[in-house]
Amino acid sequence: MSARHAAPEQRGDGSRLVAVGAVLFALGAVAVVVAVVPVLLGSDTGPTGAITVASVLLPLGFALALLGLLRGARARRRAARRSSTPT
């Protein structure tokens, strides 16, 4: 059965990490926009909280999504090795 049609508990190990990473990355991207727009509109400084949130969420989301992709690839490789190994 392919990973696309498998039950959620049978999918690759990293699918949930990829989803969480994508959400965190998107929230970080929104925080970047919130931090940059006031500066573009002529304010001297942007909101410090948005800058802090963006600087934490963007790399954290990227790292989690990358980790999820790597875990999923390893799980698929292990499954392919198990299915191709003669018993």
N, C-alpha and C positions, 0 to 999 in steps of 0.2 A: 504494500500500500504506500503510495507516495505521501510525502510530508504535508502536502496541500490538503489531502483528503483524510488524514489521520485525525483521531480524536485529540483534543487539546493536550491531554497528558502524554500522548505518544509523539507529539511534534518534537522538533529539534530542541535541544536544551536552551537555545538562545532567543527564541521568539519573544518571550516576555521581556527580556532585557532590551531587545531592539525597540519594542514598543515604548517602554519606559524611557529609554534614551531619546527617542524621537520626541516625546512629549516634553522632556526637560530641555532639549535643544530648542524646540519651538518657543517655549516660555522664555528662554534666554534671548532668542532673537527678538521677541516682542519687547523685552527689557532694553535691548540695544536701541530699538526704535524710540522707545520712551526716553532714553537717555540722550539720544542724538537730536531729536526734533527741537527741543528748546534751544540748543546751541545754534542750530541752523536758523532759528527764528530770531536770533539776536541776543539771547540771554548770555551772560558771562559764563555761567556754569550750568551743567545739567544736574538732574536729581541724583544725589550720591547713592541713594538706595537702589535705584535702577541700575546704576553702574556696577554696584556690588553684586546684585542679583545676576546681571548679565555675565560678569566675570567668573561667577561660580557655576551657573547653570549651563552655559554654552559648552565649556570643556567637559563638564561632568556628563552631560547628555551625549556628547560625541563619544566619550570613552565607554559609556555603558552600551551604546549601540554597536560600537566596534567590538567590544567584548562579546556581546550577544551573537554577532555575525560569526566571530571566530569559534565560539562554542557550538553554534549550529553546524558549521562546516565540519568540525571535528566529529560531532555526533553522526552526521551523514556519512563521513568517511569510515567511521567504525562500523556503521550498519552495512555499508557496501562491502567492507572487508569480511564481515560475518556472513553475508549472503553469498559471497563468491568463494569462500573457503569450503572445499569439499569435506564432507564428514564421513 
